């Protein structure tokens, strides 16, 4: 098992005490954090002593044939990506600065994301070694990352994304939600093929890793979800994902409409194939799209199957007033009440958006432990509204964050989400509303709670999974920093381009801004090629 030492950074732990440790070291052993070694002084976070969220008060392809060259190229590319986490662990992956020009003074084995699925690492120890912390010896570590002057954070957890939509960035701008879906997104999703889903997912994952996101809850489209799982597997990101389910509604296009039984059967097959893959890095989540496009029969079966398997249910709710009116007309009740009546409400339910809630619905979410995901940039762009996040947190509702999809955002950047989340509430409620520490909690440990993994990820603590990002904030937009709170710097000043290193499950997926698990240029090239094909097939050109 590989051992990586992150040396001398400002470690924002996001542990229960919300400690910030100046000049601390983090030792990773295999997939987990072994030690947090802190020789310096503690920077206390007084207001952070309160638990996040307050006290809980209650318990067939439509795409046609492709030519053989296209299919062969896709299979070859996919196989290369799937093997990349293991192939980098040899001598090539162990090259340090002297060979590749990427290493630097004080790094040991710099440039070694080549950790295989057993955690082995091919990094060689360099000749120049700074003094190691007490109890850690040179022969004990495979790689040292110099984090002096940098910020070390738990990786961001985005609790609502659509990897299948990354291909459609910019294809559905300046539309209201229901028009956005019916006129652009549903026709485009219905024109996906297995290759386009794969490259769309890979493109989204590249952006996520570059921006410090290490874990996601992902909702795919109706068809070809297996391709998205291949992308998640080969890239190294942590994810709970599932095929979207749509068996009801007059506006659902034929390319996406499925029978209840087909939807359930395919979802169950994906669950059996992918849930807990790679030591739990990949999990399954049932993904009925929303009440408008799902029958009561489907939702009830999803409830039972998810409970039996112990997995999440991930859906949308109360994003748009028009959506709420449709549910009211069809079901005779509001969104959250409908889900409650069907028995879906509970700790394993993840609801994206929840903008237009009444008091009864907010109380249902609080008492049931249901998880809410705030998507501020998407909500602003679609003019859906502003969720009452401070009020929900005050009540004890669990709230996390996500970027939603590229065509309604148009980025998958958690730094933008944090900044927007904080600023829009200040317009509503004043400058002290939703302060930076609370926003960072939503982006880290809050997302871990949404995934049901708060004991595994979301903070930097011994025994937890090694999902860690390193930020270099020595840039004009983030200085001077004398006397500036580090959490405020992260929330209000930092950008995705400040992320220097991204580690997931003890594997270095990005080092010094270079993606290591796959060829980024190939992803961009193939995603562009796939989009042309989907646009032609969908009629959306």
N, C-alpha and C positions, 0 to 999 in steps of 0.2 A: 504494500500500500504506500502511495506517495505521501511525503510530508513536505508541506510548503510553509515557510515562515514569512509573514508579512511584518516588516520591521518599522517601528518608530512613527506610526501614523497617529492622527487624531481619530480615535475610534468612537463613533457614535453608536453605542451598543443597542439602544432601544430595548434594553432589559427592563424589568419591573421598576427599578429605581431610576431608569432613564439616564444612566451614567454616561458621561463623556470623558474619555480617558486620553489625556495628552501624552504623546510619546509612547504609546502602548504597542505591544507585539501580539500578533495572533498566530497561533500554531495550528495548522490544518493537518490532520492525520487521516489519509484516505478521503472518505466522503464527509467527515465531520470535523468540527472545531474541537481540538484537543485542549487548548489552553488559551486564555487571554492573560498575557503577562504585562503587568503594569508597574513600572518602577517609579513613575512620576507622581504628580499630585492630581487629585480628583477635581474635575470641574462639575459641581453639583447642578442639577436641573430641578430646582425647587418646585415649580408648578407642575412638573411631570410626575410627581409622586402619586397623583390620582390615577387610578386605572383607566385605560382607554375606554370610552363609551359610557362611563359612569357605572352605576351599580345596576345590574339586571334585576328587574322586578318580577320576572316570571320565567316561569320555566323556559332502374335501367338507364344508361347514359343517353342524354338527348343530343350529344355532340356529333354523332356519326363516326365514320371511320377516319383514322389518320393514316398518312402514308408511313411505310415501314421505317423510313429514315428518322421521322419525328419520334416514333415510339422507341426505336433503338437508342437514339441519343438520350431520351429521357431515362430509360432504364440504366444506361451507362452512367449518367450523371448521378442518378439516385444511389446507385451502388457505390460510387466514389464517395458521396457524402456520408452514406451509412457506415463506411469503413474508416472515415477520417479520424474519428475519436481514438481508434486503435492504431492506425498507421503512423500517426505523428509521434508515437511513443518510442520510436527507434532513434537511430543516430541523427537523422535529419531533424527530428523534433527537438533534439538536445543541443542544437547549435546555439552558441552564445554569441555575445557581441563581437568577438574576434572573427567569427566566421560569417555572420549574417549582417552585421552592422546594426543589429537591434539591441544588443546588450549594452550595459553601461557600467560604470565604475560602481562597485559595491553590490552588484547583482550576482547571485550564484545561480547558474543554470537558467538565466533569463531566457525567455522564449520557449516555454515547454508546455503548451496546452496539450501535449500529446499524452494525455492520460487515457488509458483504456477503460473499459467498463468494469474492470476490477480495481481501478484506482491506481494502477502502476504508472510510473512516470519516467520518461527517458532523459530527464534533465541531468546534465553532468554538473558537478560542482566546479565553480570558477576558481581562478587562482587568487583573486583579490576578495577578501572576506572582512567585513566589518566585525567588530566584537559582537559575539552572539550573547543573548540573555543568559542569566544564570540557569543552569540545569539543562540547557540546550547545547549540544555539541555538533561540530561540523559534520560528522558522519551520520548524525541523526536526521538531516534534512536533505531533500532532493532539490529544492529551489528556494531562494530567498528573493523576495520582492521588496525593494526599498520604498517605503511609503512616507519617509520623512517629509514633513511639510505638506502632506496630503491628507485627505479625509477618507476614512474607511467606514463604510456603511453596510448594513444588511441590504441585500439586493431588493429592488422594488418588486412588489407583487401586484400585478394588474389583474383585477378580479372580473373584468369583462372586456374581451377583445373578440374580433372576428378575423382570424387569419385568412380565411377564404376571400375576404373582401379587399385585401391589400392591393391586389391587381387593379382595383377600380378607383384608386386614388384620383381625385379630380374629375371623375366621370359623372358625378351627380350633385354638382354644386348648386347652392341657392334654391333649394326646394324644401317644402314642408314635409314632415316625416312620412305621411301616408302616400303622398305623390312621389317622394324620394324612393319609397319601396316599390310602388306599383309601376312607375314609369321607367325606372333605371335599375335598381338593385336586384329585384326579383328576376327580370329578364336576363340580366348579366349572370346572376348565380345559376339560373337554369341552363345557361350555355356553357358552363364549366365542363371540362373533361378531367380525367385523372391527372394529366400533366399540368394543366393550368392550376388546379387546386394545389398541387405540390409546390410549384414555383411561387404561387401567391403566398403560401405559408412560409416558404423559405425567405422570401423578401421581407415579410413582416417580422420574422424571427431575427433576421439580420439587423433590422432597425431597433428591435427591442433590446437585443444584446448590446448594441452600440450605446443605447441610452440607459444602461444599468438595470433593465428589467430582467430578473432571473426566474420568475414564476408567473404563470398566467392561468386564468380560467377562460377557455376558448370555446366559442360556438361556431361550428362549421356550417356548411350548407347541406341540402338534402342528399346529394349524391357525392360519391368519390371521397368520403371522409377518410378512408384508409390511406389515401395519399397524404393527407394532412398529418396523420399519425407517423408516417414514414419520415416526414420532414421534422417533426418534433423529436423523433427518436434520433435521427442523424445529427441534429444540430446541438444537442446537449441541454436545451432549455428544459425547465421543469414546467409541467402543464397538466391540467385536468381539462379534457376536451371531449366533445361529443358531436354526433351528427344532429343537425337541426331536424325537427319533426313538424310536419305540416300536413294534416289530413282533413282540413275543414275550411270553408269560407268561399264565397262566390268570387272573390278577387284574386285568389291564389292561381297563378298560371299553371297550365297543364304540365310544363316542364318541372315544376316543383311539387305539384299535388301528388300525394301517395296515399295508399290505403292504410288504415289503422294497423292492420296486421303486418303489412310489409315494413312499416315504420318501426314497429316494436321488434320485429324479427331481426332487422338489420342492426338496430341499436344494441340488442342483446348480444349479437355476434361480435360486434366491436368491443363491447364490455368484456366478454370472455377472452378476447384476443389481446387487449391492451391494458386492462386495469391492473395496476401494480407492476407494470413492466419496468425493467431496469431498477430493481430494488425500490419501487414505489415512486420513481421520478416521474413516470407517466401514469395518470389515472383517468378513469372514465367519468364523465358527468352527463346524465341525460339532459337533452336540450330541446324541449318543446319551445317553439319560437315565441309565441305569446297566445293569450286566450283567444284572440281574434282568429287565429289560424289553426287552432287545435280543438278537437271535439272533447266533450266531457269524458267520453269513454277512453280516449287516448290518455288524458291527464290522470284519470284514476288508475289506469294500468301503470303509467310511469311512477305514480306514487308508490304502488305496491312493489314494483321491481326495484326501485331505488332503495327502498327500505330493506328489502331482502338482501341486496348486495352491499348495503352500507356506503352508497355513493351519493354525490351531490345531484341536485336538480337545478339547472341553470336556465333562467328565462327572463323575459322583459315584463315590466309592469308599470303602468301609469306614467308613461313617458310623454304622452301627448293627449290633449283634451279630446281630439277627434277619436282616438283609440278608446278612451274611457266611454264616450258616447256610444260607440259601436258595441262594446261589452254590455253596457246598460240596456241597450235595445234588444240585444240577443239573449242575454242571460238574466236580465232583470235585476242586476246588482252591479256594484263596482268591482274593479279588478281584484284587489286584495281580498275583499269579502268572498268573491267567487272562488279564488284559490283556497281560502280558508274553508269554505263549505265543502270543497272537494277533498279536503284533508291533506293538501300539499304544503301548507304553511308549517314551518318548523326549522330547527337548526341546520338541516341539510339543504334548505332552499336558498338559492342565491338569486336575488331580484335586481336586475339592472334598472337604473334610473329612479323610479319612485318619486317623481316630481309632484304629481297632482294627487296627494293623499289627503283624506280628511282625518279628523281626530280619531274616529273609530279604527281606521286602517292603521294609523301610526301605533295605536295601542295594541292592535293584533300583532304587529311586527315586533314590538317590544316584548310582549308577554310570551311570544313563541320562540324568541331567539333567532328569528329569520334574519338573514344577512342582506344588507342593501349595498349596492355599488353605485357610487356617484361618478358621473361621466361629464364633467363641467364643459369641456370644449365642444363635445358633440351636442350637448343641450343648448349651448349658445349658438352654434352654427345652424342647427335646425330650428332655432327659435322655439324650442320645446318648452322652455321655462327654467326656473332656478329651484332646485330641490331645497327643502328646508333642513339642510344638514345640521346646523347648530341645534335646532329644536329636537331633531331626532337623537343626536348624541346626548343632549341634556336629559331626554326621556330614558336613555339606556338602550337605544337601538344600535346594533352593530353596523357601522358604515365603513366601507373601504372605497377604493377608487380604481378606475380603468379608463383607457383612452377610447374604448368602443372600436369602431372600424375606421380604416383609412379614408373611405369616401364620405364620412360625416365628421371629419375632424380637422385637418387631413393628415395628422401625424399620429404616431404611437409613442409619444414622448411623455414620460411621467413628470418631467420637470415642468412642462407646460401645464399638465393637469394640476399639479400642486399649486402652482402660481395662480391659475384661474380659479381653483377651488377657494383659495383664501381671499382673493380680491373681490369676487362677485358677492360674497357674503358681507363684506365690509360696506358695500353700497347699500345692501338691505338693512343691516343692523348696526353699523358703526365700525370704527377702526379696530376695535378689540375682538370682533367676531372672528371665529375660526383662526386662531393664531398659528404661527408656523409649527410649533411642536405638535399640535393636534393634527395638522395636515400631514406631517411626516409620519406620524403614527398610522394614519389611514393608508399611507402608501407602502407601509412595511408590515408591522405586526397586525394591523387591521386587515390587510389582504391575506395574511397567513390565517387569520381567524375565518375569513370567508372560505378558504380552501379546507378548513378543518385541520390545519397543520400548524397551529400556533405553538405546539410543543416541539416542532421540527425545524421551522424556518421563521423568518421575520425579525430576528434579533441576533446579535453576536454574543453567544454564550457557549461555554463548554458543553459538549454533547449534542448540540444542534447541528443540522446539516450546514456544510460550508458553502452557503450562498452569499457571496460578498462582492461588493464593488468598491473601487478606489477612484476617487476624484482628485484631479489636479486643478485647484482653483487659483493658481498663480497666473492670472490673465487679466487684461485691462477691465473686463466687465465685472470682475469679482474682487478687486482690490481698490483701496487699501483695506486691510482686514483687522488692523489693530483695534481691539476692544469690541469687535463685532461678533455677535453670537453665531457659532458655527451652524446651528440649525437654521437660523434666518438666512445665512449665506446659501445653504442648500436649497431652501424653498423659494427665496426671492431673487437670487443672483445666478445660481448655477444653471447650466444648460447641458443638453445631452452630449455636446462635444467635449465637455469637461471630464467625462467618464474615460478613464485610462485603462482600467483592467476590470473584467467581469469574470467571476468564478461561480460555477454552479456545481453543487455536489462534489466539491473538491477538484473540479476540472477547470482549467483556465481556458475559457472560451474566447476571450479577447485580452491581448497583452499589448500595452503601448499603442492602443487604438487599431491594432491589427487583428481581424477575425481569424481564428486559427482552425476552427472545426470544418470550414467549408470555403469554397472559392467565391468570394463576394462578387467579383466581376462576372463569373458565370451565372450567378443568380440574377443579376441585373439584366444580363443579355437574354437569358431564357424567359424571364418574366415578361420582358417587352415583347418577345416573340409570341408568347402565350396570349397576351392581351389582344394582339391583332386578330388572332384566331377567334377568341371569344366575342370580340366586338362584331366581327363579320357574322358569326353564327346567331348572335342575339338580335341583330337588326338595330343595334344602338349606335351605329356609326353616324 
